[in-house]
Amino acid sequence: MTLSPELYNSRFLRATRCEPTDTTPIWIMRQAGRYLPEYMQVRSQVQFIELCKRPELAAEVTITARERLGVDAAILFADLLPILEPMGLDLEYQKGEGPVIHNPLSTPSEIDRFRELEDPGELGYVYEAVRLIRRDLPADIPLIGFAGAPFTLASYAIEGGGSRNYVATKSWMFRDPSAWHALMQRLSVSLVRYLKAQIAAGCQAVQIFDSWAGCLSPADYREFVLPHTKAVIDGVKDEVPVINFLTGNPALLPLQREAGGHVIGLDWRVDLKEGWATVGHDVGVQGNLDPVSLYADLPTLRKRAKAVLDAAEGRPGHIFNLGHGVMPDMDPQNVIALVDMVHEMGQR
Ligand code: CP3
């Protein structure tokens, strides 16, 4: 991708290359979500899935959130799961229940119903949103695209929704490794096509969300997941910086690093200094304030944000974020205050 000098030298993209910045860049996972009145206003008129599929609305909520918070990057408004529709699954977002798949791949024998994404154009509404967002974002603000990692998507495809213990997913994996690898390969091939189309439409970086892979032991992550996540990252890493994000299991950090990424996303369960030492200072890190810190009073929030900055020791390559997404009932003023604090305290 050819980048304008403004984008190339933006705080966020410099940090993905571990280059020094004037202050620490910050963005917030789920920054365009339900805690924002502007989002709820748009959302009161359309269902969530419709919002994802209407590029002009998706672009509006992306841009409004970026402006309102003053963060250093925008993230595309979309969702992890719609890619599963053209692959053969019937997806619905139910009020108060979260996503539901009506025809999950409950057993390995059902794998034949699960097709590769042959034509990434079936998700054309996503790339159209990317084009509109890129057109209207300030020239020095990068746009982050994203996708789910193969494991996290497989868990929805198999469980049919969220899960506590991933019993169906892991049983598949343990009982029929060859069907499991076939499933993961269909996902990884599809994800590379999808991400490349996002990049071609105008994303300057991508984040891979392996939100639920923390339920695995290191040995199982290595055998059943790592090669597939690595295939996705390898497929796009020469085009744009990749953020490899996983939650819930710091014991997986060395393997997460092995799977790849210019930046490793850390949740709050690991001390940032230790986590960075574990993955190596030749990659960047993103994180890792506990999202619940935003419920504290502002002086406490400031102390907690400072602790994260201190753990990064002013090293180039730190992108400030929460360890996971912002909660839906958060007061936007606290999020704005956090962004200002990080920009102020992160100055070199
Ligand atoms: O970060 C951003 O602002 C970009 C947009 C984004 C959304 N979801 C919007 C959304 C991103 C990056 C996601 C990722 C996502 N989606 C994940 C990974 C999550 C993570 O934080 O690690 C997962 C597991 C999904 C699937 C999904 N989508 C779930 C489980 C839910 C229900 C969540 C809930 O608490 O109800 C969604 C819906 C969703 N995705 C909403 C938003 C703003 C809320 C939708 C609404 O009701 O308006």
Residues whose N, C-alpha, C, O or C-beta is under 5 A from the ligand:
A	BS01	CP3	I28 M29 R30 Q31 A32 G33 R34 R43 F48 I75 L76 F77 A78 D79 L80 G98 P99 F209 S211 G325
